């Protein structure tokens, strides 16, 4: 299960554990489509068989990168890579 929290990031709970993704502060242009981009990033990570926390990192970066664009669903690869490197993943203990 994954719950997005806009600028606060996202939380993932699965058999392997629970994680929070915390994106860096960005100057949002438009958040329209960011949830869709988040989901697309999560699916790409999962299809690439990334560890869940890394798939969550990619998802959070994709959602945030979309928010930097005027157009919906357009992600600049440089923005994606820059944000991806700054996403903090925190394990949550139960």
Secondary structure in CASP SS format (residue, H / E / C, confidence):
PFRMAT SS
TARGET T0000
AUTHOR 0000-0000-0000
METHOD secondary structure of the structure
MODEL  1
X C 1.00
X E 1.00
X E 1.00
X E 1.00
X C 1.00
X H 1.00
X H 1.00
X H 1.00
X C 1.00
X E 1.00
X E 1.00
X E 1.00
X E 1.00
X E 1.00
X C 1.00
X C 1.00
X E 1.00
X E 1.00
X E 1.00
X E 1.00
X E 1.00
X E 1.00
X C 1.00
X C 1.00
X C 1.00
X C 1.00
X C 1.00
X C 1.00
X C 1.00
X C 1.00
X C 1.00
X C 1.00
X C 1.00
X H 1.00
X H 1.00
X H 1.00
X H 1.00
X H 1.00
X H 1.00
X H 1.00
X H 1.00
X H 1.00
X H 1.00
X H 1.00
X H 1.00
X H 1.00
X H 1.00
X C 1.00
X C 1.00
X C 1.00
X C 1.00
X H 1.00
X H 1.00
X H 1.00
X H 1.00
X H 1.00
X H 1.00
X H 1.00
X H 1.00
X H 1.00
X H 1.00
X H 1.00
X H 1.00
X H 1.00
X H 1.00
X H 1.00
X H 1.00
X C 1.00
X C 1.00
X C 1.00
X C 1.00
X C 1.00
X C 1.00
X C 1.00
X C 1.00
X C 1.00
X H 1.00
X H 1.00
X H 1.00
X H 1.00
X H 1.00
X H 1.00
X H 1.00
X H 1.00
X H 1.00
X H 1.00
X C 1.00
X E 1.00
X E 1.00
X E 1.00
X E 1.00
X C 1.00
X C 1.00
X C 1.00
END
